[in-house]
Amino acid sequence: MRKTIFAAAAATALLAGAGAAYAQMPAPADIIKNWDKNGDGSVDKAEWTAAGRPAERFDAVDADKNGKITAAELEAAMAAMRARGG
């Protein structure tokens, strides 16, 4: 019985920690502002990789395939990631 209670408490703490991590993540618009070095309001692939992001992920986030990631595209990608549990 104690092992079950401990396991449930540990699972609850783990889930709460994951939720807190999402709550502390900056807003997509703030991320774009931080990574947008040329000031055009979006992030190109060079800015993306300069921010330490994997180049292969850029195309997945660039939904309209115009070579730039907007705050809306980043928000949609982040929402999809949260929906997948990642």
HELIX and SHEET records of a PDB file:
HELIX    1   1 ARG A    2  GLN A   24  1                                  23    
HELIX    2   2 PRO A   28  TRP A   35  1                                   8    
HELIX    3   3 LYS A   45  ALA A   50  1                                   6    
HELIX    4   4 ALA A   55  VAL A   61  1                                   7    
HELIX    5   5 ALA A   71  ALA A   83  1                                  13    
SHEET    1   A 2 VAL A  43  ASP A  44  0                                        
SHEET    2   A 2 LYS A  68  ILE A  69 -1                                        
END                                                                             
